[in-house]
Amino acid sequence: MSVLHISLSFQTEGRSQMIDITDEIQDALEKNHITEGIANIFVVGSTASISTIENDENLYQDMQEVLEKVIPMEKNWKHHQTWGDENGGSHLRATLFGPGICVPVTKGKLKLGTWQKVVLMDFDTTPRNREIIVTCFS
């Protein structure tokens, strides 16, 4: 078994922004000649997540609405007392989704559904430069 680590960087706006990163991951796999195996996709940081969703701006807005109902950003979360950075909701949202996912790689392609995309979700309150680590096991 071989293991390869690929680092990708994305500039985000925060505020629960969702960015389709599927093509960048696929390009990295092709550039590194990964044809079969597993791609573990992980975001570094405690206020962002990786998930999958259909690439649809309306669905992104629906997700924003659901998140605001479940974990409102304007609530005075106890975490705000720790650092005074007002991003307690960001941490909670990221924890709900988790930092990463595993996607099979078959015949050089991420094994995703027809409309399924890998997304970076940045929940923080300010723009960030996010590092994504793709670890390939083949």
N, C-alpha and C positions, 0 to 999 in steps of 0.2 A: 504494500500500500504506500502510495506517495501522498504527501501533504504539501499544499501550496497556500501561502498567505498573500492576499492582494489587498492593498489599501486604496480606498477611493475617498474623495473629499467633495462635499456639497455645501454650498452657501445657502442658508435658510433664512426665512423671515421670522420664524417662531409662530406663536399664537395658533397652534394646532394645524399648521400648514402640512399638507400632504404632497409629496413629490414622487412621481413615478421614476424609479431608478432601475427599472428592468433592463433597458437597453444598455446602460453603462455596465451593469453586471454581466450581461450576455457578451458584450464586447471584450470585457476583461477575461472571460472564460475562453473565448475564441483566440485572443492574443496569446494566451498561455497554453493553448492546445489541450484544454480539458474537454474530453469527449464523453466520459462515463464517470459517475460517482455521485457525490453529495456536495452541495454548496451550502455551507453554514454562513448566513448573512447576519452580521452583528453590528449594532451602532454603539460607539463609545460614548458614554455619558448617561446620566440618570434622569434626563428630562426629554428623551426621544425614544422612539420605538421603530421597529421594522415589522411590517405585516403584509398581507396581500388584500387586494380589493379590486373590483372592476374599475378601469380607468374611465371615470365619468364625473365631470365637475359637479353635476347635480347630486351624485352619491356622496362626493366629498362634503358638500354643504349639508346633506342629511346627517353625515357622521358628526360634523361640527355641532349640529343641533342636539343630537343624542348626547354627545360628550358634555355639552353645557348643562343639560338636565341632570346627568349622572354625577358629574364632577364640575360644578361651577367654578370658574376662575376667580370671580370676584368675592367668593366666600373668604372669611378671615380664618384660614387654616392655621392650626397650631404650629405648623412648620415655619410660618412667617416670623414667629418669635425667636426661632433659632438663628437665622441669618439676616432677617429683615429684608429679604429679597422678593417677597410677595409671589413666589412661584411654587407654593405648596400644591396647587392644583396641577401644575406641570409634572411634578414628581408622581403624583397619584395617577394621572392619566398614563404616564410612561410605564408605571408598574402594572397597571391593568393590562396593557398590551404585551409587555415584555420587550427585552432588547434585541431579540433576534428570532430567526426562523431557519429551518433547513429545507432546501428544495433539491429534489433529485435532478441530476444532469444525465440526459440520454441523447446519444448521437450528437453530442456537442451543444445541445440546447437545454435551457431550463425547462423542466417538465411542469408547465403551467397550463391552466385551462384556457380556452379560447380568448376570454376577456380578462382573465386574471393577470394582475400586475403586482410587482413587488414595490411597496411604497415605504419611503422614509417619512415618519410623522414627527415633526418637531413641535413639542408642546411648550417650550420655554417662552418667556415673556419678552425676549429680545432676539435679534438676529444672531446666528451662530455659524461657525464653520464646523460641520459635522464630519467626523471620520467614520467610514464604514469599513469593516474588515470582512472580507470574504475568504473563508478558509475552505479549501477544496480538498476532499478526500477522494482519491481515485485509485 
